[in-house]
């Protein structure tokens, strides 16, 4: 009983749903004129036949990062949402999904993964809740960046 209270307090203090990484903004559309503007992992293309503007199209699983007026096209190696969903389904009771989402650097996510491990996924409830959040796309990685949309 005391262990569960400690874990609940730990989760409230850490607030794992917030962005704790070094990025201040999420992905966005980056306009371009040439492939060179899209970095090593992207190319400049028209999004559809009727569009007048070209945008950077990133290779899987890279995503654009926009921080204020500065754009980093196809510079962030995103985490595959499909891979995290499969990991959550198979190992979510042990917190494996949170360890993957932590990117190895976010201590809040790592500690939540440990808490999930010791409570066996919150006795199943936490595991189901996390899986549903992943399925609806309402989850970010440990840097606050969205998961790579590969579903």
KANORHU-V899512 format. One record per residue. N is the residue number from 1. SS is DSSP state (~ for helix, > for strand, _ for the rest). PSI is psi in whole degrees, -180 to 180 (999 if undefined). D_CENTER is the distance of its C-alpha to the mean C-alpha in whole Angstrom. Layout:
n = <N	N>
ss = <SS	SS>
psi = <PSI	PSI>
d_center = <D_CENTER	D_CENTER>
//
This chain:
n = <1	2	3	4	5	6	7	8	9	10	11	12	13	14	15	16	17	18	19	20	21	22	23	24	25	26	27	28	29	30	31	32	33	34	35	36	37	38	39	40	41	42	43	44	45	46	47	48	49	50	51	52	53	54	55	56	57	58	59	60	61	62	63	64	65	66	67	68	69	70	71	72	73	74	75	76	77	78	79	80	81	82	83	84	85	86	87	88	89	90	91	92	93	94	95	96	97	98	99	100	101	102	103	104	105	106	107	108	109	110	111	112	113	114	115	116	117	118	119	120	121	122	123	124	125	126	127	128	129	130	131	132	133	134	135	136	137	138	139	140	141	142	143	144	145	146	147	148	149	150	151>
ss = <_	~	~	~	~	~	~	~	~	~	~	~	~	~	_	_	_	_	_	_	_	_	_	_	_	_	_	_	_	_	>	>	_	_	~	~	~	~	_	_	_	>	>	>	>	>	_	_	_	_	_	_	_	>	>	>	>	>	_	_	_	>	>	>	>	>	>	_	_	>	>	>	>	>	>	>	>	_	_	>	~	~	~	~	~	~	~	~	~	~	~	~	~	~	_	~	~	~	~	~	~	_	_	_	_	_	~	~	~	~	~	~	~	~	~	~	~	~	_	~	~	~	~	_	~	~	~	~	~	~	~	~	~	~	~	~	_	_	_	>	_	_	_	_	_	>	_	>	_	_	_>
psi = <-44	-38	-42	-39	-40	-42	-41	-42	-42	-44	-38	-39	-41	-29	69	-17	-17	157	121	6	-168	-1	139	-11	167	-164	167	-178	132	118	151	167	-29	164	-29	-29	-11	10	-173	-22	27	170	155	126	159	131	-32	170	-32	2	135	-14	138	150	160	125	118	148	153	134	32	147	158	148	132	121	103	-122	-2	131	137	89	130	40	-18	124	100	167	134	123	-37	-45	-41	-36	-42	-42	-38	-41	-44	-33	15	-27	-22	5	12	-37	-40	-34	-40	-45	-24	-21	17	2	-22	106	-32	-47	-38	-44	-36	-38	-41	-43	-40	-36	-47	-20	9	53	37	40	33	-28	-45	-41	-47	-44	-47	-41	-41	-38	-40	-42	-34	-5	16	53	145	162	-175	-13	4	7	147	156	151	124	95	22	999>
d_center = <32	32	29	27	28	27	23	23	24	22	19	20	21	17	16	12	11	11	10	12	11	13	12	14	13	10	11	14	18	19	23	25	29	28	26	27	25	21	21	21	19	20	23	24	25	26	24	27	31	32	29	31	28	26	22	20	19	16	17	14	11	12	11	13	13	15	17	20	22	21	19	17	17	15	15	11	10	7	6	8	8	11	11	9	11	14	14	13	17	18	17	16	19	19	15	14	11	10	12	9	6	9	9	13	13	12	15	14	11	14	17	15	15	19	20	18	20	23	23	23	20	22	24	22	21	18	17	18	16	13	14	15	12	10	13	13	9	9	6	3	3	7	7	6	5	4	4	7	10	12	14>
//
